[in-house]
């Protein structure tokens, strides 16, 4: 689905900080069919756009953070400065204060009140992911948290998200904006490492989950959770050759 703009409070972009952008470009191009453009100029800092049908779907740049690389999720806002103030007022922290990204937009990196990092994006020239919910494109953001109720309160205060929790063996919370489901949340699994902080995970749609998982292995990545069927589709959690984790989902036709 083509998208040209996003409402305030909607997850809208994902990018990866990689220790080897050339290797990452080769991996994701082979896996998802992306065309990874060369950086757009000396002021871009090595940042590259990942394209489908000549439309931007994700970003790739040099890793700036210590520890393992990770996929970051951005939420569109009307004002990065106002959203940053809302983050701190709700008990979160600023990891990087609002800054202009050339003429593309204005961004900040935040941590929620429980400890999960995310970014905010005030669009100018760049609206965010211009294709979603198609094979090879971003399709869902999911928070794993150690305090579901605190996370509900935080994101409601910052973005106006409403939460609906579905009970079951693993309770799952839909996060909604104006009645539309825009992200999910679940408790951090008991089997997860004790020192693993809360985090936002990103989903990419695929044509066939099992074939995509096999391709990840062929390309040097690995499987964390083998393919399994859930209500929204067939999913698997994998990692790329550098250890960046992401989820792939085959959604019902």
Long-range contacts (C-beta under 8 A, 24 or more apart in sequence): 1-131, 1-132, 1-133, 1-134, 2-55, 2-130, 2-131, 3-127, 3-128, 3-129, 3-130, 3-131, 3-132, 4-127, 4-130, 5-123, 5-127, 6-76, 6-123, 6-127, 6-128, 7-76, 7-177, 7-178, 8-76, 8-77, 8-78, 8-159, 9-75, 9-76, 9-77, 9-159, 9-160, 9-161, 9-177, 9-182, 10-75, 10-76, 10-177, 10-182, 11-73, 11-74, 11-75, 11-76, 11-141, 11-182, 11-183, 12-74, 12-75, 12-76, 12-121, 12-123, 12-127, 12-128, 12-129, 13-58, 13-59, 13-73, 13-74, 13-76, 13-119, 13-121, 13-128, 13-129, 13-138, 14-58, 14-59, 14-71, 14-72, 14-73, 14-74, 14-129, 14-138, 14-141, 14-202, 15-47, 15-58, 15-59, 15-60, 15-61, 15-71, 15-72, 15-74, 16-58, 16-59, 16-60, 16-61, 16-69, 16-70, 16-71, 16-72, 16-244, 17-61, 17-62, 17-63, 17-64, 17-65, 17-69, 17-70, 17-72, 18-60, 18-61, 18-62, 18-63, 18-69, 18-242, 18-244, 19-62, 19-63, 19-69, 19-242, 20-242, 21-46, 21-48, 21-60, 21-61, 21-62, 23-241, 23-242, 24-60, 24-240, 24-242, 24-244, 25-50, 25-60, 27-219, 27-220, 27-221, 27-240, 27-241, 28-58, 28-60, 28-240, 30-215, 30-219, 31-212, 31-215, 31-216, 31-219, 32-135, 32-136, 32-204, 32-206, 33-136, 34-58, 34-136, 36-60, 43-102, 44-102, 52-131, 52-134, 52-136, 52-137, 53-131, 55-130, 55-131, 56-126, 56-129, 56-130, 57-129, 57-130, 57-131, 57-132, 57-136, 57-137, 57-138, 58-129, 58-138, 68-242, 68-243, 68-244, 69-242, 69-243, 69-244, 70-199, 70-244, 70-245, 71-201, 71-202, 71-244, 71-245, 71-246, 72-109, 72-117, 72-118, 72-119, 72-200, 73-118, 73-119, 73-141, 73-200, 73-202, 74-107, 74-118, 74-119, 74-120, 74-121, 74-128, 75-118, 75-119, 75-120, 75-121, 75-159, 76-120, 76-121, 76-122, 76-123, 76-127, 76-128, 77-120, 77-121, 77-122, 77-159, 78-122, 79-122, 80-105, 80-106, 80-107, 80-108, 80-120, 80-121, 80-122, 81-106, 83-108, 83-120, 83-122, 83-158, 83-159, 84-108, 84-110, 84-120, 86-157, 86-158, 87-112, 87-120, 87-158, 89-157, 90-153, 90-154, 90-157, 90-158, 91-154, 92-154, 92-158, 98-122, 101-126, 112-151, 112-154, 112-155, 112-198, 113-150, 113-151, 113-153, 113-154, 114-145, 114-146, 114-147, 114-150, 114-151, 114-154, 114-198, 115-146, 115-197, 115-198, 116-143, 116-144, 116-145, 116-151, 116-197, 116-198, 116-199, 116-200, 117-199, 117-200, 118-200, 133-205, 133-251, 134-205, 135-205, 135-206, 135-207, 136-204, 136-205, 136-206, 137-204, 137-205, 138-202, 138-203, 138-204, 139-203, 139-204, 139-205, 139-249, 139-251, 140-183, 140-184, 140-202, 140-203, 140-247, 140-249, 141-182, 141-183, 141-184, 141-200, 141-201, 141-202, 141-203, 142-183, 142-184, 142-185, 142-186, 142-200, 142-201, 142-202, 142-203, 142-247, 143-175, 143-183, 143-184, 143-185, 143-186, 143-198, 143-199, 143-200, 143-201, 144-185, 144-186, 144-187, 144-188, 144-189, 144-192, 144-198, 144-199, 144-201, 145-185, 145-186, 145-187, 145-188, 145-198, 146-187, 146-188, 146-198, 148-173, 148-185, 148-186, 148-187, 151-185, 151-198, 152-185, 201-237, 201-245, 201-246, 201-247, 202-246, 202-247, 203-235, 203-246, 203-247, 203-248, 203-249, 204-246, 204-247, 204-248, 204-249, 205-248, 205-249, 205-250, 205-251, 206-248, 206-249, 206-250, 207-250, 208-250, 209-233, 209-234, 209-235, 209-236, 209-248, 209-249, 209-250, 210-234, 210-236, 212-236, 212-248, 212-250, 213-238, 213-248, 216-240, 216-248
